[in-house]
Amino acid sequence: MPRKAAPRASTQTLLPLDDVIGDVVRLRGGDFRAIVEAIPVNYALKAAEEQEAILAGYRRWLNGLSYPVQILVRVVPTDVDRYLDGFVDDRRRRHGELWDRLALDHESFVRRIARERTLLDRHCYVIIPAGTPGAPGRRRRWFGRHRPDVEHTPLIAARRLLAFRTAEVLQALAAIGVTAHRLDRDELVALWQASLAGVPLSGRAVRVEDSPVLTSAPGVPRPAREAGDD
């Protein structure tokens, strides 16, 4: 008799993401993450004293960390049309013949450069862990029944710890002149979808319903929900 083909694992079982709860990412196994996006500074245009100050502040931050962080850099092709659309909107809010001429020259320059070579965007993220407080995902019993307050304790503890650590990271980055902000739920979903599909971020993701697992992305089929998932 021919052997039956081994069942293939679904996409959902192969991905580390379990859920996005507000501005917190929950991974399989119960760990939690917060993600901060940092806007890179043009280091090459800084004076020598400023460059040294940036490096010194960066070293102080890394040496002072009491927990591991992950630094993610996404290098993706620039969405020139989206950039210029925003530039045109800004131009419409301004008036003056000189400004219009400069804006048109800049638009022409950007399009010419984009035809000659691929323009790249670098997006930098700091991924902050909360550890695994207790045993998340397991329900403790209280006199034979579930206690909902105990079930949500790991998430509450993770939120508090991530809020504190995120504030530390934002303060350290601000000290070296780096603008940063913590990603909210829509931004986390947009980043996850773009990373799966290998494409640039296309703005904020469309709002999605509170589903148990967010794994859908262009070109990546979402696993069918089975009965009893709700």
N, CA, C and O of each residue as an XYZ file, in Angstrom:
920
protein
N       0.847     -1.192      0.000
C       0.000      0.000      0.000
C       0.883      1.242      0.000
O       1.883      1.293      0.716
N       0.522      2.232     -0.790
C       1.331      3.459     -0.806
C       1.218      4.176      0.528
O       0.157      4.219      1.151
N       2.329      4.732      0.938
C       2.333      5.470      2.195
C       1.577      6.789      2.054
O       1.631      7.463      1.026
N       0.900      7.110      3.090
C       0.204      8.386      3.100
C       1.212      9.514      3.317
O       2.144      9.399      4.113
N       0.998     10.587      2.597
C       1.884     11.739      2.748
C       1.720     12.327      4.142
O       0.610     12.460      4.657
N       2.845     12.672      4.733
C       2.798     13.275      6.072
C       2.056     14.597      6.012
O       2.289     15.391      5.101
N       1.176     14.848      6.954
C       0.432     16.118      6.940
C       1.380     17.304      7.076
O       2.308     17.292      7.886
N       1.126     18.321      6.269
C       1.953     19.516      6.322
C       1.506     20.432      7.451
O       0.317     20.582      7.734
N       2.494     21.033      8.076
C       2.162     21.973      9.145
C       1.553     23.234      8.541
O       1.985     23.695      7.485
N       0.576     23.772      9.197
C      -0.040     25.005      8.719
C       0.911     26.176      8.941
O       1.835     26.104      9.752
N       0.662     27.257      8.201
C       1.480     28.462      8.364
C       1.455     28.940      9.801
O       2.466     29.403     10.329
N       0.304     28.827     10.428
C       0.138     29.326     11.789
C       1.075     28.630     12.769
O       1.597     29.262     13.688
N       1.293     27.309     12.574
C       2.137     26.572     13.517
C       3.614     26.863     13.294
O       4.430     26.591     14.175
N       3.980     27.412     12.127
C       5.374     27.683     11.831
C       5.803     29.092     12.217
O       6.997     29.390     12.214
N       4.869     29.950     12.543
C       5.186     31.341     12.849
C       5.263     31.550     14.362
O       4.524     30.917     15.115
N       6.160     32.441     14.807
C       6.328     32.640     16.247
C       5.253     33.516     16.859
O       5.116     33.548     18.082
N       4.490     34.223     16.049
C       3.491     35.152     16.577
C       2.257     34.407     17.054
O       1.730     33.532     16.367
N       1.807     34.776     18.251
C       0.578     34.194     18.786
C      -0.571     35.189     18.711
O      -1.693     34.822     18.361
N      -0.292     36.457     19.040
C      -1.347     37.467     19.024
C      -0.721     38.847     19.159
O       0.419     38.990     19.601
N      -1.489     39.858     18.769
C      -1.135     41.254     19.014
C      -2.225     41.840     19.888
O      -3.378     41.948     19.472
N      -1.855     42.215     21.096
C      -2.819     42.700     22.081
C      -2.471     44.150     22.390
O      -1.550     44.427     23.158
N      -3.208     45.061     21.792
C      -2.868     46.472     21.965
C      -1.497     46.746     21.380
O      -1.246     46.463     20.208
N      -0.609     47.297     22.195
C       0.754     47.573     21.726
C       1.741     46.511     22.199
O       2.940     46.771     22.296
N       1.234     45.312     22.495
C       2.069     44.206     22.968
C       1.963     43.034     21.996
O       0.869     42.660     21.574
N       3.110     42.463     21.650
C       3.151     41.255     20.826
C       3.340     40.056     21.738
O       4.251     40.038     22.566
N       2.485     39.058     21.590
C       2.636     37.828     22.366
C       3.153     36.743     21.436
O       2.572     36.481     20.383
N       4.255     36.112     21.837
C       4.860     35.050     21.046
C       4.397     33.688     21.546
O       3.884     33.552     22.656
N       4.589     32.701     20.708
C       4.283     31.343     21.151
C       5.221     30.969     22.287
O       6.414     31.270     22.244
N       4.692     30.330     23.273
C       5.470     30.010     24.454
C       5.214     30.984     25.583
O       5.638     30.749     26.714
N       4.517     32.089     25.285
C       4.095     32.984     26.345
C       4.930     34.223     26.552
O       4.633     35.006     27.454
N       5.971     34.438     25.751
C       6.780     35.642     25.936
C       6.085     36.834     25.271
O       5.241     36.669     24.390
N       6.461     38.039     25.716
C       5.842     39.262     25.224
C       6.919     40.214     24.718
O       8.060     40.183     25.178
N       6.539     41.063     23.761
C       7.464     42.012     23.172
C       6.779     43.362     22.965
O       5.574     43.443     22.725
N       7.588     44.417     23.064
C       7.197     45.746     22.592
C       8.188     46.135     21.510
O       9.342     45.707     21.545
N       7.756     46.941     20.550
C       8.626     47.333     19.446
C       8.638     48.850     19.335
O       7.591     49.496     19.300
N       9.838     49.399     19.280
C      10.038     50.837     19.137
C      10.658     51.097     17.775
O      11.646     50.462     17.408
N      10.085     52.022     17.028
C      10.679     52.417     15.749
C      11.525     53.656     15.961
O      11.064     54.638     16.544
N      12.761     53.614     15.490
C      13.691     54.733     15.637
C      13.964     55.333     14.262
O      14.231     54.608     13.304
N      13.897     56.652     14.169
C      14.182     57.348     12.925
C      15.679     57.598     12.856
O      16.207     58.342     13.683
N      16.382     57.002     11.899
C      17.841     57.143     11.857
C      18.268     58.597     11.639
O      17.580     59.360     10.961
N      19.398     58.966     12.216
C      19.973     60.291     11.997
C      21.020     60.178     10.888
O      21.600     59.115     10.668
N      21.247     61.284     10.203
C      22.259     61.292      9.136
C      23.617     61.506      9.788
O      24.105     62.629      9.917
N      24.210     60.383     10.197
C      25.458     60.426     10.959
C      26.593     61.064     10.145
O      27.433     61.772     10.699
N      26.614     60.815      8.845
C      27.720     61.298      8.013
C      27.752     62.820      7.924
O      28.812     63.402      7.696
N      26.606     63.467      8.100
C      26.553     64.923      7.993
C      26.818     65.616      9.324
O      26.869     66.844      9.380
N      26.987     64.849     10.389
C      27.245     65.432     11.697
C      28.707     65.858     11.804
O      29.589     65.288     11.162
N      28.938     66.876     12.633
C      30.315     67.282     12.919
C      30.997     66.197     13.740
O      30.335     65.333     14.316
N      32.329     66.245     13.791
C      33.087     65.203     14.489
C      32.688     65.124     15.956
O      32.580     64.030     16.509
N      32.465     66.284     16.601
C      32.078     66.284     18.012
C      30.709     65.636     18.199
O      30.495     64.889     19.153
N      29.785     65.925     17.284
C      28.455     65.324     17.375
C      28.515     63.817     17.138
O      27.819     63.057     17.811
N      29.332     63.385     16.200
C      29.468     61.957     15.955
C      29.992     61.227     17.187
O      29.503     60.153     17.538
N      30.991     61.821     17.840
C      31.544     61.200     19.044
C      30.510     61.151     20.163
O      30.435     60.175     20.910
N      29.707     62.221     20.273
C      28.668     62.248     21.305
C      27.610     61.173     21.046
O      27.119     60.541     21.981
N      27.264     60.970     19.775
C      26.281     59.940     19.431
C      26.819     58.556     19.774
O      26.110     57.741     20.365
N      28.063     58.290     19.405
C      28.665     56.988     19.705
C      28.776     56.758     21.202
O      28.516     55.656     21.686
N      29.165     57.803     21.944
C      29.297     57.661     23.389
C      27.941     57.380     24.036
O      27.836     56.537     24.927
N      26.908     58.084     23.587
C      25.571     57.838     24.133
C      25.057     56.460     23.790
O      24.392     55.820     24.605
N      25.364     55.992     22.574
C      24.945     54.657     22.166
C      25.645     53.590     23.006
O      25.028     52.603     23.408
N      26.936     53.796     23.268
C      27.672     52.842     24.110
C      27.123     52.822     25.530
O      26.982     51.759     26.134
N      26.814     54.001     26.059
C      26.256     54.059     27.423
C      24.948     53.297     27.497
O      24.694     52.576     28.461
N      24.124     53.456     26.486
C      22.835     52.757     26.498
C      23.035     51.244     26.468
O      22.434     50.519     27.260
N      23.880     50.773     25.556
C      24.101     49.325     25.460
C      24.738     48.770     26.727
O      24.338     47.707     27.200
N      25.724     49.472     27.285
C      26.398     48.992     28.494
C      25.481     49.013     29.710
O      25.684     48.249     30.654
N      24.471     49.884     29.693
C      23.574     49.984     30.837
C      22.377     49.058     30.785
O      21.585     49.013     31.726
N      22.234     48.315     29.691
C      21.078     47.426     29.566
C      21.202     46.244     30.527
O      22.264     45.633     30.645
N      20.117     45.937     31.200
C      20.086     44.778     32.087
C      19.254     43.641     31.492
O      18.977     42.654     32.173
N      18.860     43.774     30.245
C      18.061     42.762     29.555
C      18.459     42.811     28.079
O      18.939     43.843     27.609
N      18.269     41.728     27.348
C      18.658     41.720     25.928
C      17.645     42.491     25.085
O      16.457     42.519     25.406
N      18.108     43.104     24.028
C      17.225     43.719     23.043
C      17.634     43.222     21.662
O      18.772     42.802     21.452
N      16.712     43.275     20.744
C      16.994     42.925     19.354
C      16.838     44.180     18.511
O      15.844     44.895     18.633
N      17.816     44.447     17.657
C      17.750     45.599     16.763
C      17.508     45.076     15.359
O      18.325     44.340     14.807
N      16.388     45.459     14.795
C      15.991     45.015     13.469
C      16.094     46.182     12.498
O      15.553     47.257     12.756
N      16.784     45.976     11.387
C      16.899     46.989     10.334
C      16.313     46.399      9.054
O      16.821     45.405      8.535
N      15.271     46.999      8.560
C      14.662     46.579      7.295
C      15.108     47.535      6.199
O      14.892     48.743      6.297
N      15.725     47.001      5.167
C      16.148     47.789      4.010
C      15.237     47.408      2.853
O      15.290     46.281      2.361
N      14.411     48.336      2.422
C      13.401     48.047      1.411
C      13.435     49.138      0.347
O      13.877     50.253      0.624
N      12.975     48.834     -0.867
C      12.904     49.865     -1.904
C      11.985     51.007     -1.486
O      10.937     50.792     -0.877
N      12.394     52.209     -1.819
C      11.604     53.386     -1.476
C      10.348     53.448     -2.340
O      10.398     53.251     -3.554
N       9.234     53.722     -1.691
C       7.989     53.956     -2.426
C       7.998     55.420     -2.867
O       7.512     56.294     -2.149
N       8.552     55.680     -4.051
C       8.741     57.053     -4.520
C       7.407     57.773     -4.682
O       7.282     58.937     -4.301
N       6.414     57.094     -5.243
C       5.114     57.737     -5.467
C       4.481     58.162     -4.152
O       3.910     59.248     -4.054
N       4.584     57.304     -3.140
C       4.016     57.664     -1.841
C       4.744     58.863     -1.238
O       4.118     59.760     -0.673
N       6.067     58.871     -1.362
C       6.853     59.997     -0.846
C       6.454     61.289     -1.543
O       6.252     62.312     -0.888
N       6.339     61.251     -2.871
C       6.016     62.461     -3.618
C       4.573     62.895     -3.394
O       4.278     64.090     -3.422
N       3.666     61.940     -3.172
C       2.281     62.309     -2.854
C       2.237     63.137     -1.579
O       1.537     64.147     -1.510
N       2.989     62.706     -0.571
C       3.046     63.482      0.663
C       3.715     64.819      0.455
O       3.349     65.809      1.088
N       4.689     64.852     -0.426
C       5.379     66.104     -0.713
C       4.453     67.077     -1.422
O       4.472     68.274     -1.136
N       3.633     66.568     -2.356
C       2.679     67.418     -3.070
C       1.639     67.978     -2.113
O       1.266     69.147     -2.208
N       1.164     67.134     -1.179
C       0.190     67.615     -0.193
C       0.779     68.740      0.639
O       0.093     69.714      0.949
N       2.058     68.609      1.006
C       2.710     69.654      1.776
C       2.870     70.915      0.938
O       2.748     72.026      1.456
N       3.142     70.751     -0.345
C       3.312     71.904     -1.229
C       2.013     72.683     -1.359
O       2.029     73.912     -1.442
N       0.891     71.977     -1.377
C      -0.405     72.648     -1.511
C      -0.730     73.510     -0.304
O      -1.470     74.488     -0.413
N      -0.180     73.149      0.840
C      -0.435     73.938      2.050
C       0.433     75.185      2.103
O       0.186     76.082      2.909
N       1.435     75.247      1.259
C       2.325     76.402      1.216
C       2.045     77.201     -0.053
O       1.574     76.655     -1.051
N       2.333     78.471     -0.006
C       2.071     79.338     -1.147
C       3.331     80.127     -1.463
O       4.170     80.377     -0.597
N       3.439     80.509     -2.730
C       4.585     81.300     -3.137
C       5.237     80.707     -4.370
O       5.409     79.493     -4.476
N       5.593     81.567     -5.287
C       6.185     81.104     -6.535
C       7.519     80.411     -6.309
O       7.813     79.411     -6.964
N       8.337     80.929     -5.387
C       9.644     80.320     -5.123
C       9.486     78.907     -4.574
O      10.178     77.983     -5.003
N       8.566     78.745     -3.616
C       8.352     77.419     -3.032
C       7.860     76.431     -4.088
O       8.313     75.287     -4.115
N       6.927     76.859     -4.967
C       6.412     75.963     -6.001
C       7.525     75.538     -6.954
O       7.585     74.375     -7.353
N       8.398     76.457     -7.318
C       9.479     76.121     -8.230
C      10.460     75.134     -7.599
O      10.908     74.187     -8.245
N      10.791     75.372     -6.313
C      11.690     74.453     -5.619
C      11.065     73.064     -5.474
O      11.746     72.048     -5.613
N       9.771     73.036     -5.193
C       9.091     71.749     -5.024
C       9.068     70.965     -6.332
O       9.305     69.758     -6.332
N       8.788     71.630     -7.435
C       8.773     70.955     -8.729
C      10.165     70.464     -9.113
O      10.310     69.374     -9.667
N      11.190     71.264     -8.821
C      12.561     70.835     -9.103
C      12.924     69.601     -8.282
O      13.575     68.683     -8.781
N      12.497     69.588     -7.018
C      12.807     68.440     -6.153
C      12.087     67.189     -6.653
O      12.672     66.106     -6.674
N      10.834     67.326     -7.051
C      10.090     66.182     -7.569
C      10.752     65.629     -8.818
O      10.878     64.414     -8.968
N      11.177     66.516     -9.720
C      11.858     66.077    -10.939
C      13.171     65.375    -10.604
O      13.520     64.374    -11.230
N      13.899     65.900     -9.616
C      15.172     65.297     -9.220
C      14.964     63.896     -8.649
O      15.697     62.968     -8.993
N      13.983     63.744     -7.791
C      13.728     62.440     -7.170
C      13.337     61.414     -8.225
O      13.825     60.284     -8.192
N      12.474     61.779     -9.149
C      12.053     60.830    -10.181
C      13.217     60.455    -11.094
O      13.312     59.307    -11.529
N      14.096     61.397    -11.387
C      15.248     61.082    -12.228
C      16.187     60.116    -11.516
O      16.671     59.158    -12.118
N      16.445     60.369    -10.225
C      17.314     59.473     -9.457
C      16.697     58.084     -9.359
O      17.409     57.084     -9.458
N      15.369     58.008     -9.165
C      14.699     56.714     -9.042
C      14.780     55.921    -10.335
O      14.812     54.691    -10.300
N      14.813     56.606    -11.484
C      14.952     55.893    -12.766
C      16.362     55.360    -12.954
O      16.560     54.336    -13.608
N      17.336     56.045    -12.387
C      18.732     55.657    -12.586
C      19.172     54.531    -11.663
O      19.987     53.692    -12.046
N      18.647     54.511    -10.472
C      19.047     53.468     -9.530
C      17.938     53.249     -8.505
O      17.034     54.073     -8.366
N      18.018     52.147     -7.802
C      17.013     51.806     -6.794
C      17.275     52.594     -5.523
O      18.365     52.531     -4.954
N      16.278     53.330     -5.087
C      16.381     54.067     -3.835
C      15.930     53.159     -2.691
O      14.951     52.422     -2.817
N      16.645     53.221     -1.591
C      16.371     52.328     -0.461
C      16.008     53.116      0.778
O      16.546     54.193      1.033
N      15.094     52.564      1.535
C      14.712     53.090      2.845
C      15.207     52.140      3.918
O      15.138     50.921      3.766
N      15.701     52.703      4.994
C      16.126     51.899      6.143
C      15.216     52.206      7.319
O      15.111     53.350      7.759
N      14.572     51.188      7.811
C      13.683     51.323      8.967
C      14.293     50.547     10.135
O      14.560     49.350     10.022
N      14.506     51.225     11.234
C      15.184     50.634     12.390
C      14.186     50.420     13.524
O      13.382     51.299     13.833
N      14.249     49.251     14.132
C      13.341     48.905     15.224
C      14.138     48.306     16.382
O      15.105     47.572     16.178
N      13.711     48.634     17.593
C      14.265     48.023     18.798
C      13.172     47.134     19.386
O      12.103     47.621     19.754
N      13.440     45.842     19.473
C      12.461     44.884     19.989
C      12.808     44.588     21.443
O      13.892     44.092     21.752
N      11.874     44.899     22.319
C      12.114     44.852     23.762
C      11.352     43.675     24.360
O      10.141     43.568     24.167
N      12.038     42.789     25.083
C      11.364     41.621     25.666
C      10.860     41.913     27.073
O      11.351     42.804     27.766
N       9.873     41.139     27.461
C       9.403     41.209     28.843
C       9.758     39.955     29.611
O       9.496     39.873     30.811
N      10.355     38.967     28.939
C      10.584     37.696     29.618
C       9.287     36.922     29.670
O       8.283     37.334     29.088
N       9.307     35.820     30.354
C       8.110     34.993     30.501
C       7.702     34.958     31.962
O       8.133     34.082     32.711
N       6.854     35.929     32.377
C       6.460     35.946     33.780
C       5.531     34.802     34.116
O       4.467     34.674     33.510
N       5.904     33.978     35.055
C       5.058     32.865     35.467
C       4.968     31.832     34.373
O       5.971     31.514     33.733
N       3.803     31.315     34.154
C       3.565     30.324     33.103
C       2.382     30.765     32.271
O       1.296     30.199     32.402
N       2.562     31.774     31.408
C       1.443     32.276     30.620
C       0.894     31.211     29.691
O       1.599     30.316     29.224
N      -0.413     31.355     29.444
C      -1.058     30.390     28.562
C      -1.651     29.216     29.319
O      -2.484     28.494     28.770
N      -1.240     29.004     30.575
C      -1.808     27.919     31.368
C      -2.760     28.499     32.402
O      -2.442     29.476     33.081
N      -3.878     27.911     32.507
C      -4.885     28.385     33.449
C      -4.743     27.650     34.783
O      -4.797     26.422     34.845
N      -4.566     28.408     35.813
C      -4.508     27.795     37.138
C      -5.924     27.609     37.671
O      -6.814     28.418     37.410
N      -6.109     26.554     38.404
C      -7.444     26.266     38.939
C      -7.559     26.747     40.382
O      -6.606     26.704     41.160
N      -8.750     27.199     40.702
C      -9.045     27.666     42.046
C     -10.301     26.937     42.508
O     -11.408     27.254     42.074
N     -10.121     25.970     43.382
C     -11.222     25.139     43.862
C     -11.995     24.523     42.690
O     -13.226     24.492     42.670
N     -11.203     24.025     41.698
C     -11.829     23.316     40.591
C     -12.389     24.197     39.499
O     -12.952     23.683     38.533
N     -12.250     25.552     39.620
C     -12.795     26.423     38.586
C     -11.712     27.402     38.151
O     -10.757     27.647     38.888
N     -11.863     27.969     36.938
C     -10.887     28.918     36.421
C     -11.095     30.282     37.072
O     -12.223     30.725     37.287
N      -9.978     30.933     37.378
C     -10.049     32.310     37.876
C      -9.547     33.229     36.770
O      -8.362     33.186     36.442
N     -10.421     34.070     36.176
C     -10.005     34.917     35.061
C      -8.919     35.908     35.441
O      -8.098     36.263     34.595
N      -8.888     36.372     36.702
C      -7.865     37.338     37.084
C      -6.481     36.701     37.075
O      -5.498     37.361     36.738
N      -6.394     35.415     37.447
C      -5.108     34.728     37.432
C      -4.664     34.494     35.999
O      -3.475     34.592     35.695
N      -5.614     34.184     35.106
C      -5.276     33.901     33.719
C      -4.623     35.101     33.041
O      -3.733     34.923     32.209
N      -5.046     36.318     33.381
C      -4.541     37.511     32.718
C      -3.372     38.148     33.458
O      -2.850     39.169     33.010
N      -2.951     37.577     34.568
C      -1.849     38.162     35.332
C      -0.565     38.281     34.529
O       0.072     39.331     34.611
N      -0.133     37.279     33.754
C       1.103     37.428     32.974
C       1.062     38.608     32.018
O       2.060     39.318     31.891
N      -0.058     38.844     31.342
C      -0.163     39.956     30.408
C      -0.076     41.289     31.146
O       0.578     42.218     30.673
N      -0.729     41.387     32.295
C      -0.684     42.628     33.069
C       0.740     42.923     33.514
O       1.211     44.055     33.403
N       1.427     41.896     34.020
C       2.812     42.085     34.459
C       3.704     42.455     33.283
O       4.589     43.301     33.413
N       3.474     41.825     32.135
C       4.285     42.130     30.954
C       4.051     43.556     30.493
O       4.998     44.246     30.116
N       2.799     44.011     30.516
C       2.499     45.390     30.106
C       3.260     46.395     30.969
O       3.834     47.355     30.456
N       3.259     46.169     32.267
C       3.938     47.102     33.159
C       5.437     47.112     32.914
O       6.059     48.173     32.856
N       6.014     45.922     32.771
C       7.458     45.841     32.549
C       7.844     46.444     31.202
O       8.848     47.148     31.102
N       7.050     46.171     30.166
C       7.351     46.716     28.852
C       7.197     48.230     28.824
O       7.959     48.917     28.143
N       6.221     48.755     29.554
C       6.063     50.211     29.609
C       7.298     50.861     30.223
O       7.771     51.889     29.738
N       7.821     50.258     31.295
C       9.010     50.795     31.948
C      10.223     50.696     31.035
O      10.965     51.666     30.882
N      10.430     49.529     30.427
C      11.596     49.341     29.571
C      11.512     50.203     28.311
O      12.523     50.722     27.838
N      10.304     50.351     27.773
C      10.142     51.196     26.591
C      10.489     52.637     26.901
O      11.137     53.309     26.099
N      10.059     53.121     28.068
C      10.396     54.485     28.465
C      11.905     54.665     28.582
O      12.444     55.706     28.206
N      12.589     53.639     29.108
C      14.052     53.684     29.193
C      14.683     53.798     27.815
O      15.583     54.612     27.607
N      14.220     52.991     26.881
C      14.780     52.998     25.531
C      14.522     54.330     24.841
O      15.417     54.884     24.201
N      13.310     54.844     24.967
C      12.977     56.127     24.336
C      13.834     57.254     24.896
O      14.294     58.126     24.158
N      14.044     57.226     26.213
C      14.869     58.258     26.837
C      16.317     58.164     26.368
O      16.950     59.184     26.095
N      16.841     56.947     26.274
C      18.233     56.767     25.841
C      18.411     57.200     24.385
O      19.417     57.820     24.043
N      17.440     56.876     23.528
C      17.542     57.280     22.128
C      17.402     58.786     21.967
O      18.091     59.394     21.148
N      16.516     59.385     22.743
C      16.348     60.845     22.674
C      17.622     61.566     23.102
O      17.925     62.649     22.601
N      18.367     60.964     24.027
C      19.597     61.592     24.511
C      20.652     61.691     23.420
O      21.540     62.539     23.505
N      20.577     60.847     22.400
C      21.554     60.918     21.310
C      20.915     61.500     20.045
O      21.463     61.373     18.950
N      19.765     62.131     20.207
C      19.134     62.825     19.093
C      18.327     61.966     18.156
O      18.047     62.377     17.030
N      17.943     60.772     18.595
C      17.173     59.864     17.741
C      15.699     59.937     18.128
O      15.333     59.672     19.273
N      14.867     60.296     17.170
C      13.432     60.324     17.401
C      12.874     58.903     17.311
O      13.203     58.159     16.387
N      12.036     58.536     18.265
C      11.512     57.166     18.288
C      10.118     57.172     18.897
O       9.737     58.090     19.623
N       9.373     56.127     18.584
C       8.062     55.968     19.204
C       7.719     54.483     19.256
O       8.226     53.679     18.474
N       6.856     54.149     20.188
C       6.429     52.758     20.331
C       5.316     52.465     19.349
O       4.398     53.270     19.197
N       5.381     51.324     18.679
C       4.374     50.944     17.703
C       3.082     50.558     18.399
O       3.089     49.842     19.400
N       1.966     51.043     17.854
C       0.671     50.634     18.380
C       0.195     49.387     17.633
O       0.936     48.815     16.832
N      -1.021     48.978     17.894
C      -1.508     47.707     17.347
C      -1.518     47.703     15.822
O      -1.035     46.757     15.201
N      -2.069     48.764     15.212
C      -2.127     48.802     13.757
C      -0.729     48.808     13.145
O      -0.497     48.170     12.118
N       0.191     49.517     13.763
C       1.561     49.561     13.242
C       2.258     48.219     13.398
O       3.033     47.822     12.528
N       1.996     47.516     14.492
C       2.578     46.188     14.676
C       2.067     45.214     13.622
O       2.832     44.425     13.067
N       0.763     45.277     13.354
C       0.177     44.390     12.340
C       0.753     44.722     10.968
O       1.075     43.818     10.197
N       0.888     46.021     10.654
C       1.440     46.426      9.360
C       2.881     45.949      9.202
O       3.268     45.486      8.129
N       3.678     46.059     10.268
C       5.066     45.607     10.220
C       5.133     44.101     10.026
O       5.945     43.612      9.240
N       4.291     43.364     10.731
C       4.281     41.905     10.604
C       3.902     41.484      9.195
O       4.549     40.614      8.613
N       2.859     42.093      8.642
C       2.422     41.737      7.297
C       3.493     42.071      6.264
O       3.763     41.275      5.365
N       4.102     43.252      6.391
C       5.131     43.654      5.433
C       6.358     42.758      5.535
O       6.981     42.447      4.520
N       6.711     42.341      6.742
C       7.872     41.474      6.914
C       7.626     40.100      6.315
O       8.528     39.514      5.717
N       6.410     39.580      6.469
C       6.083     38.283      5.881
C       6.129     38.335      4.358
O       6.632     37.417      3.710
N       5.601     39.416      3.796
C       5.518     39.524      2.345
C       6.801     40.045      1.720
O       6.974     39.974      0.504
N       7.721     40.580      2.560
C       8.957     41.124      2.031
C       8.759     42.382      1.221
O       9.434     42.591      0.213
N       7.832     43.229      1.657
C       7.526     44.456      0.922
C       7.648     45.632      1.873
O       7.660     45.439      3.089
N       7.740     46.876      1.335
C       7.767     48.049      2.208
C       6.442     48.219      2.924
O       5.414     47.698      2.492
N       6.478     48.946      4.013
C       5.249     49.285      4.708
C       4.427     50.216      3.837
O       4.960     51.163      3.259
N       3.146     49.954      3.742
C       2.264     50.806      2.946
C       1.379     51.622      3.863
O       0.155     51.603      3.736
N       1.999     52.339      4.787
C       1.213     53.102      5.751
C       0.701     52.198      6.845
O       1.221     51.102      7.058
N      -0.329     52.667      7.544
C      -0.905     51.883      8.628
C      -1.749     50.763      8.049
O      -2.405     50.933      7.022
N      -1.729     49.641      8.701
C      -2.531     48.508      8.232
C      -4.007     48.817      8.427
O      -4.385     49.585      9.312
N      -4.824     48.213      7.598
C      -6.260     48.362      7.792
C      -6.618     47.723      9.114
O      -6.004     46.741      9.532
N      -7.608     48.284      9.762
C      -7.993     47.752     11.067
C      -8.571     46.360     10.892
O      -9.337     46.100      9.964
N      -8.202     45.494     11.775
C      -8.660     44.119     11.702
C      -9.442     43.795     12.959
O      -9.293     44.433     14.001
N     -10.281     42.778     12.821
C     -11.046     42.366     13.985
C     -10.117     41.713     15.007
O      -9.005     41.309     14.667
N     -10.556     41.611     16.219
C      -9.750     41.011     17.282
C      -9.694     39.506     17.075
O     -10.416     38.755     17.730
N      -8.843     39.074     16.172
C      -8.706     37.653     15.897
C      -7.658     37.049     16.814
O      -6.777     37.770     17.282
N      -7.721     35.744     17.088
C      -6.765     35.140     18.013
C      -5.336     35.166     17.489
O      -4.403     35.303     18.279
N      -5.137     35.039     16.174
C      -3.794     35.043     15.605
C      -3.811     35.867     14.328
O      -4.672     35.665     13.471
N      -2.871     36.792     14.192
C      -2.786     37.637     13.013
C      -1.613     37.156     12.174
O      -0.467     37.516     12.441
N      -1.892     36.347     11.165
C      -0.805     35.794     10.360
C      -1.002     36.045      8.880
O      -0.197     35.581      8.072
N      -2.049     36.765      8.496
C      -2.304     36.950      7.083
C      -1.404     38.029      6.505
O      -1.056     38.994      7.186
N      -1.036     37.859      5.265
C      -0.224     38.844      4.555
C      -0.389     38.591      3.069
O      -0.745     37.485      2.663
N      -0.130     39.621      2.242
C      -0.241     39.401      0.797
C       0.657     38.254      0.346
O       1.860     38.256      0.607
N       0.065     37.281     -0.329
C       0.839     36.146     -0.813
C       1.032     35.043      0.208
O       1.594     33.993     -0.105
N       0.560     35.281      1.452
C       0.674     34.253      2.491
C      -0.723     33.916      2.955
O      -1.325     34.716      3.671
N      -1.278     32.754      2.578
C      -2.658     32.426      2.942
C      -2.818     32.281      4.434
O      -1.951     31.740      5.121
N      -3.929     32.768      4.924
C      -4.216     32.645      6.347
C      -4.847     31.300      6.612
O      -5.760     30.895      5.892
N      -4.380     30.591      7.638
C      -4.959     29.264      7.930
C      -6.448     29.362      8.223
O      -6.913     30.314      8.849
N      -7.187     28.358      7.758
C      -8.625     28.348      8.025
C      -8.856     28.169      9.515
O      -8.155     27.404     10.178
N      -9.844     28.882     10.031
C     -10.187     28.758     11.441
C     -11.028     27.516     11.635
O     -11.965     27.256     10.881
N     -10.689     26.773     12.629
C     -11.409     25.539     12.905
C     -12.534     25.813     13.880
O     -12.526     26.807     14.606
N     -13.489     24.924     13.882
C     -14.602     25.054     14.830
C     -14.082     25.020     16.249
O     -13.235     24.203     16.611
N     -14.611     25.925     17.036
C     -14.182     25.973     18.442
C     -13.062     26.944     18.698
O     -12.620     27.085     19.838
N     -12.565     27.655     17.617
C     -11.503     28.620     17.823
C     -11.990     29.853     18.535
O     -11.232     30.504     19.254
N     -13.285     30.188     18.336
C     -13.816     31.395     18.970
C     -13.936     31.255     20.458
O     -14.369     32.189     21.133
